[in-house]
Each structure stands twice: as structure tokens, then as C-alpha cells.
Amino acid sequence: MVQRFILLYPLSQIMLKPTVFIVDDDAAVRDALTLMIKQENIIVCAYDSAETFLNSYQLETLGCAIVDIRMSGMDGIELHQVLLERNILLPVIFLTGHGDIPLSVQAMKAGAVDFLTKPVIREKLVNSIKAAIHTSERLLAEKATHQDALLLLANLTDRERDVMLLAVQGHPNKHIARQLGISHRTVEIHKSKIMQKTGAINLLDLARIVHEGE
């Protein structure tokens, strides 16, 4: 048991460290950004194209991506759209030239968290990254909560789900029994099993689980 803990512990620490992904086809920009970010003791991975990044990215990584809008092949706007379509919860910061600002504003409306203009100011870069990492933490926590709720609800039977939905809407047992065509006692039995399977301590807690599982 001790040996297993020693093996797993470093892996869990790595997963908790945020990573900044730089996607830019300009080597000089990649090198400059990498140096500035590493000086903040943040892990950096740099890619020369959107395609290379997509081929290597692993889901559920804490961090953010700094993406150049103008790139050969798939551009930054297209990459951001692919991330959204794949439901990849990675906040995106766009790197733009002054003429690309209207495109950046459009992208932010679609879910990007910020945009930085070239040349990048160090203070602005660091503040933007920190804000994006906080957003990443929130998104991953919300997804984990959703998945936990789905697991709690997965073992319910169809009838138990029917009872649960009526119960969290505030309907009394007599109404639920009449609505479903079952006895009052059967409703009580179902509710007891629902609470046991979900671990809910009361109806309010059960309603929270249902909401988180939606």
C-alpha cells in the first residue's frame, strides 16, 4: 500500500499544476512568450500550428491556451471553434495584431477569455494568464461536480426517477402516489431508496444533486 502511494503521488501533483499552451507559427514569438511564462514558474508547452496542438492535447488539463489569430493552416479563430465543438474546457487568450482586434472581440463573444496585442506587455500577459487559470479551475470543478451527480443518479430506476423529479418539485407523497398510480407507502419506499442511492440528506440536498446532474 505504501509503495502504491509513492508511485501515484507525483502524478497527482503534476495534474494539479497549470500549463500554458502557446500556439503560434512565429518561432520568435513562441520563444519570447515561453521565457516570460517560465519566469513565473508556470509550465509551458509551445506549438507551431493549431493542428500540432490538437494532436497532442489531452483533455482535462488545468491551464489556458495563448493562440495567435493569424496562422498558416488552421487559424486561431478556427482552432477556438474546434475546442468549443469538442467541449474542451480550456480558456483561450488570443494573440493579435492591432488590425485583428475586431476579430478578437468577436471571438470573446464566442467564449474566449481575453486578447493580447503584439508586442505583449509582460504585466498584461501575466495577469491575463492568472485570470484564465482561475477560469480553468472553475470550469473543471463544475464539470467534476456534474459528473459526480450523474454517477449518483445513474443507479436509480425509471420509477425512482419519476418519484424523485416530483419530490424535488415540492409535491407531497399523496400527490406523487396519485400522479404515478401507486400507493402512498410505495412512494415512501422509493424515496427512501432514492436518498440511500444518492446520499442526499434531505430533499433540498437531493434537488441540488438533480440540478448538478442536468
Salt bridges, closest charged atoms under 4 A:
GLU40 OE2 - ARG122 NH2 3.14
GLU60 OE2 - LYS143 NZ 2.86
ASP68 OD1 - LYS118 NZ 3.27
ASP100 OD1 - ARG70 NE 2.73
ASP114 OD2 - LYS124 NZ 3.38
GLU137 OE1 - HIS134 ND1 3.42
GLU142 OE2 - ARG138 NH1 3.32
GLU160 OE1 - LYS197 NZ 2.92
ASP162 OD2 - ARG159 NH1 3.82
GLU188 OE2 - HIS184 ND1 3.45
GLU188 OE1 - ARG185 NH1 3.32
ASP205 OD1 - ARG208 NH2 2.63
GLU212 OE1 - ARG208 NH1 2.91
GLU214 OE1 - HIS211 ND1 3.65
